[in-house]
Amino acid sequence: MTGRLKPKLINLGPWKYAVVALMCLIVLLAVGIPILSVSGASFMVRFGFFNLPKTWTLDYWETALSNPALLLALKNTLIVAGSAALVGPLVFSFIAYILVRTRLPGRALLDALCWLPTAVPGVLGGLGLLWLFLGTPVFRPLYGTLFLLMIASMLSGITLSTQILKASFIELGDELEDTSRAAGAGFLRTYFEIIVPITAQTMVLVGVLKFLFAARNSSTIILLATSESKTLALLALDQIAYGQVEAATVTVFLVVLLTTGVAFIARLFGLRVGIRGE
């Protein structure tokens, strides 16, 4: 099995320590401090006030875990993000395969359409879907459903997902596909028995990214959700709007735990899928 990518290590010399220190600083500022702030705020009586007679409390966690609205939002988040993570990689892999491996007319237009959702702000994208589903009678019953939220969440990350899969197909040689077709296998059998196992780890990566995007997405779906289809991200926005900052930090921290846990599990699973040498 051949490929076009030839990775090469770059010797940084004495600069490697400065690069490592810079990377640690970036991770601390971008990830560490926000997570510590959110987790700490969820246990504080009043966020940011350390001089109160009683600084720490578990009341917000007890209230949140017994709140039916939060449990419903958690269920909706799992359904929407899980569906996007399972369906997204398969759909986008077909798109990437068409862009890289075929010479079908209109590929340039399809590639441009894959970049379009990134150029359009999330709220405007959600507004477009709102007009589509409310303005089309046959689609109107789908408004406010989890299915519509899943579609919107999938479209919000189509650019990155497609480009990752395109890079995987570009690096992959096409000899096994040619051999499969020469042996009489059709496109679907070749795709699912040759392409999918080879690119399985990349598809797991795309699935994790889709889950992360969908779980924390709010701008694209804020106009499409109802009180019954509200996700954790939208619930946190509502809590902040009503001045319930500490309760919102509990909701946000649950999103962090959910996405981090799924990413860790998928990482372990991704190392065990695909084609491995004996």
C-alpha positions as CSV (number, residue, x, y, z in Angstrom):
1,M,0.0,0.0,0.0
2,T,1.6,3.2,-1.1
3,G,1.1,6.8,-0.2
4,R,2.2,10.3,-1.3
5,L,3.1,11.7,2.1
6,K,6.7,11.6,3.2
7,P,6.9,12.9,6.8
8,K,10.1,14.4,7.9
9,L,11.4,15.4,11.4
10,I,12.8,18.9,11.7
11,N,15.7,19.4,14.1
12,L,15.0,22.6,16.0
13,G,18.3,22.5,17.9
14,P,18.4,24.6,21.0
15,W,15.1,26.3,20.0
16,K,13.1,23.2,20.9
17,Y,12.9,24.2,24.5
18,A,11.5,27.6,23.6
19,V,9.0,26.0,21.2
20,V,7.9,23.5,23.9
21,A,7.5,26.4,26.4
22,L,5.5,28.4,23.9
23,M,3.2,25.4,23.2
24,C,2.6,24.8,26.9
25,L,1.8,28.5,27.4
26,I,-0.7,28.4,24.5
27,V,-2.4,25.3,25.9
28,L,-2.5,26.9,29.3
29,L,-4.1,30.1,28.1
30,A,-6.5,28.5,25.6
31,V,-7.5,25.4,27.5
32,G,-6.3,25.2,31.1
33,I,-7.3,28.6,32.4
34,P,-10.9,28.6,30.9
35,I,-11.6,25.1,32.2
36,L,-10.3,25.9,35.6
37,S,-12.3,29.1,35.7
38,V,-15.5,27.3,34.7
39,S,-15.0,24.4,37.0
40,G,-14.2,26.6,40.0
41,A,-17.1,28.9,39.3
42,S,-19.6,26.0,39.4
43,F,-18.7,25.5,43.1
44,M,-18.7,29.1,44.1
45,V,-21.6,30.9,45.9
46,R,-20.9,34.0,43.8
47,F,-18.7,33.8,40.8
48,G,-15.5,35.9,41.3
49,F,-16.1,36.8,45.0
50,F,-13.6,35.1,47.2
51,N,-14.2,37.3,50.3
52,L,-17.7,36.1,51.1
53,P,-18.2,34.3,54.5
54,K,-19.2,31.2,52.5
55,T,-17.2,30.9,49.2
56,W,-17.8,27.3,48.1
57,T,-21.0,25.3,47.7
58,L,-22.5,22.3,46.0
59,D,-26.0,23.8,45.8
60,Y,-25.7,24.6,42.1
61,W,-24.7,21.0,41.2
62,E,-27.5,19.5,43.3
63,T,-30.0,21.8,41.7
64,A,-28.6,21.2,38.2
65,L,-28.6,17.4,38.4
66,S,-32.2,17.4,39.6
67,N,-33.4,19.9,37.0
68,P,-35.5,18.2,34.3
69,A,-34.6,20.9,31.8
70,L,-30.9,20.0,32.1
71,L,-31.5,16.3,31.8
72,L,-33.6,16.9,28.7
73,A,-30.9,19.2,27.2
74,L,-28.3,16.5,28.0
75,K,-30.4,13.9,26.2
76,N,-30.9,16.2,23.2
77,T,-27.2,17.0,23.0
78,L,-26.2,13.3,23.0
79,I,-28.8,12.6,20.2
80,V,-27.8,15.6,18.0
81,A,-24.0,15.3,18.5
82,G,-24.0,11.5,18.3
83,S,-26.0,11.5,15.1
84,A,-23.8,14.1,13.5
85,A,-20.7,12.1,14.6
86,L,-22.0,8.9,13.0
87,V,-23.5,10.2,9.8
88,G,-21.1,13.1,9.1
89,P,-17.9,11.1,8.4
90,L,-19.7,8.8,6.0
91,V,-21.4,11.6,4.1
92,F,-18.3,13.8,3.9
93,S,-16.1,10.9,2.9
94,F,-18.2,10.4,-0.1
95,I,-17.9,14.1,-1.0
96,A,-14.1,14.0,-0.5
97,Y,-13.8,10.9,-2.6
98,I,-15.7,12.5,-5.4
99,L,-13.5,15.6,-5.3
100,V,-10.3,13.7,-5.2
101,R,-10.8,10.4,-7.1
102,T,-13.3,11.2,-9.8
103,R,-13.5,13.5,-12.8
104,L,-17.2,14.2,-12.6
105,P,-18.4,17.5,-14.0
106,G,-19.3,20.1,-11.3
107,R,-16.6,19.0,-8.9
108,A,-15.3,22.6,-8.6
109,L,-18.8,23.8,-7.7
110,L,-19.2,21.1,-5.1
111,D,-15.8,22.0,-3.6
112,A,-16.8,25.7,-3.4
113,L,-20.1,24.7,-1.7
114,C,-18.1,22.9,0.9
115,W,-16.3,26.1,1.7
116,L,-19.5,28.2,1.8
117,P,-20.7,27.3,5.3
118,T,-17.4,28.6,6.8
119,A,-17.8,32.0,5.0
120,V,-21.4,32.4,6.3
121,P,-21.8,33.3,10.0
122,G,-23.6,30.6,12.0
123,V,-26.6,32.7,12.8
124,L,-27.2,33.5,9.1
125,G,-26.8,29.9,8.2
126,G,-29.4,29.0,10.8
127,L,-31.7,31.8,9.5
128,G,-31.4,30.3,6.0
129,L,-32.4,26.9,7.3
130,L,-35.2,28.5,9.3
131,W,-36.6,30.1,6.1
132,L,-36.2,26.9,4.2
133,F,-38.0,24.7,6.6
134,L,-40.7,27.2,7.5
135,G,-41.2,28.4,3.9
136,T,-41.5,24.9,2.5
137,P,-44.8,23.2,3.5
138,V,-43.4,19.7,3.2
139,F,-40.5,20.6,5.5
140,R,-42.5,22.6,8.0
141,P,-43.2,19.7,10.4
142,L,-39.5,19.2,10.9
143,Y,-39.0,22.6,12.5
144,G,-37.9,22.4,16.1
145,T,-37.0,18.7,15.8
146,L,-33.7,17.1,16.7
147,F,-33.3,16.0,13.0
148,L,-33.2,19.6,11.9
149,L,-30.6,20.4,14.6
150,M,-28.5,17.5,13.5
151,I,-28.5,18.7,9.9
152,A,-27.5,22.2,10.9
153,S,-24.8,20.8,13.2
154,M,-23.4,18.7,10.4
155,L,-23.3,21.6,7.9
156,S,-21.4,23.8,10.4
157,G,-18.3,21.7,10.2
158,I,-18.4,20.5,6.6
159,T,-15.3,22.5,5.5
160,L,-12.9,21.1,8.0
161,S,-14.3,17.6,7.8
162,T,-14.1,17.5,4.0
163,Q,-10.6,18.9,3.8
164,I,-9.3,16.4,6.4
165,L,-10.8,13.5,4.4
166,K,-9.5,15.0,1.1
167,A,-6.0,15.1,2.5
168,S,-6.3,11.5,3.5
169,F,-7.4,10.4,0.0
170,I,-4.7,12.5,-1.7
171,E,-2.0,10.8,0.5
172,L,-3.4,7.3,-0.3
173,G,-2.4,5.5,-3.4
174,D,-5.1,4.2,-5.7
175,E,-3.5,0.8,-6.5
176,L,-5.8,-1.2,-4.2
177,E,-8.9,0.4,-5.7
178,D,-7.7,-0.4,-9.2
179,T,-7.0,-4.0,-8.2
180,S,-10.4,-4.3,-6.6
181,R,-12.2,-3.1,-9.7
182,A,-10.1,-5.3,-11.9
183,A,-11.2,-8.3,-9.7
184,G,-14.8,-7.4,-10.5
185,A,-15.8,-5.5,-7.3
186,G,-18.2,-2.6,-7.8
187,F,-17.9,0.9,-6.3
188,L,-19.8,0.3,-3.1
189,R,-17.9,-3.0,-2.3
190,T,-14.6,-1.3,-3.1
191,Y,-15.5,1.7,-1.0
192,F,-16.6,-0.2,2.1
193,E,-14.1,-3.0,2.0
194,I,-11.0,-1.1,0.8
195,I,-11.4,2.6,1.4
196,V,-13.2,2.7,4.7
197,P,-10.8,0.3,6.6
198,I,-7.8,2.2,5.3
199,T,-9.2,5.6,6.3
200,A,-11.0,4.4,9.4
201,Q,-8.8,6.3,11.9
202,T,-9.3,9.5,9.9
203,M,-13.0,8.9,9.8
204,V,-13.0,8.4,13.6
205,L,-11.2,11.8,13.9
206,V,-13.8,13.5,11.8
207,G,-16.5,11.9,13.9
208,V,-15.0,13.2,17.1
209,L,-14.7,16.7,15.6
210,K,-18.4,16.5,14.5
211,F,-19.4,15.5,18.0
212,L,-17.4,18.4,19.5
213,F,-18.8,20.9,17.1
214,A,-22.4,19.7,17.6
215,A,-22.1,19.5,21.4
216,R,-20.9,23.1,21.8
217,N,-22.7,24.6,18.8
218,S,-25.2,27.4,19.5
219,S,-25.1,30.0,16.8
220,T,-26.3,27.7,14.0
221,I,-29.1,26.1,15.9
222,I,-30.3,28.9,18.1
223,L,-33.1,29.9,15.7
224,L,-34.1,26.2,15.0
225,A,-34.5,24.8,18.5
226,T,-37.6,24.9,20.7
227,S,-37.9,24.3,24.5
228,E,-38.2,20.6,23.8
229,S,-35.2,20.3,21.5
230,K,-32.9,22.7,23.4
231,T,-29.3,21.5,23.8
232,L,-26.8,22.1,26.7
233,A,-25.2,25.0,24.8
234,L,-28.5,26.7,24.3
235,L,-29.5,26.0,27.9
236,A,-26.3,27.7,29.1
237,L,-27.2,30.8,27.0
238,D,-30.6,31.0,28.5
239,Q,-29.2,30.7,32.1
240,I,-26.7,33.5,31.4
241,A,-29.5,35.7,29.9
242,Y,-31.5,35.2,33.1
243,G,-28.5,36.1,35.3
244,Q,-27.9,32.6,36.5
245,V,-24.1,32.6,35.8
246,E,-23.2,30.0,38.4
247,A,-25.8,27.6,37.1
248,A,-24.6,28.2,33.5
249,T,-21.0,27.2,34.6
250,V,-22.4,23.9,35.7
251,T,-24.0,23.4,32.3
252,V,-20.8,24.5,30.5
253,F,-18.7,22.2,32.6
254,L,-21.0,19.3,31.7
255,V,-20.4,20.1,28.1
256,V,-16.6,20.0,28.7
257,L,-16.8,16.7,30.5
258,L,-19.0,15.2,27.8
259,T,-16.8,16.3,24.9
260,T,-13.5,15.4,26.6
261,G,-14.8,12.0,27.6
262,V,-16.0,11.2,24.1
263,A,-12.7,12.4,22.6
264,F,-10.7,10.2,25.0
265,I,-12.9,7.1,24.2
266,A,-12.7,7.8,20.5
267,R,-8.9,8.1,20.7
268,L,-8.6,4.7,22.3
269,F,-11.1,3.3,19.8
270,G,-9.4,5.0,16.8
271,L,-6.1,3.2,17.6
272,R,-7.8,-0.2,17.2
273,V,-9.7,0.3,14.0
274,G,-8.6,0.2,10.4
275,I,-6.0,-2.0,8.8
276,R,-3.1,-3.0,11.0
277,G,0.0,-4.9,10.3
278,E,0.4,-8.4,11.8
